[in-house]
Amino acid sequence: MGTQGCMYDNLIRRDPRDSGQSIIPDLAHSWDISKDGKTYTFFLRKGVKFHDGAELTAEDVKATFQRIIFPPQGFSSPRTPLFATVESIDVRDAHTIAFQLRETRPKEFMLGAFASGWNIIVRKKTLEDNNYNLRQVMDYPGTGPFRHKKRVDKEVWVMERNPEYWNEGLPYLDGVEVYHFDAFSPALAGALLSGKLDYARLLDPVTQNKIQTTKGMSGLNFYQSVIQAVWVN
């Protein structure tokens, strides 16, 4: 989710402590997979609230995944094929939801699909109020550790600490400000080196070298697999 990511949670998620190799709880505190591998049941945390004060229920999770798995007319999601085997989504009670599969898939594949960072849980009412199209909606309530405060297009997005976050003790910060800069630009480098920014990525090689020799700063190189396009002959 990039900039907006810290305002939302997922059903389950990948563990950042082992580079995403493990699947861990998020809004679902636990889950069960039937013996035949065709039913995935998730049990939601109780008392979780959206930023507008509404309590999270299984209906919100169903509406979120219904939009992804069975997209309404005029909407498409690149994640829909991951759930091609899902036949139905059933709300068992306010905090229990089950996904029924037509045919089995490896559990690692299915749990990985559910844990995609793009599958943020959105309030059902938010989806209904916007006809399930959130492309032009810049501020809608999530359940994440930070909530929207202010946004200036192509300049800055300001988020403040969510005092009612379900994960007690978090977040540690009072707020987050995300600034817009062009990748590898002198402006980005200057903002980081001057102390305006605490973190930045997509820096030019000269700036990376300066960081390594500047007291109080550190940096590292990482490799990321990104598919920019798929060409079909």
Buried (B, 14 or more C-beta within 10 A) or exposed (E): BEBBBBBBBBBBBBEEEEEBEEBEBBBBEEBEBEEEBBBBBBBBBEEBBBBEEBBBBBBBBBBBBBBBBEBEEEBEBEBBEBBEBBEEBEBEEEBBBBBBBEEBBEEEEBBBBBBBEEBBBBBBBBBEEBEBEBEEEEBBBBBBBBBBBEBEEEEEBBBBBBEEBBBEEEBEEEEBBBBEBEEEBEEBBEBBBEEEBEEBEEBBEEBEEBBEEEEEEEBEEEEEEEEEEEEEE
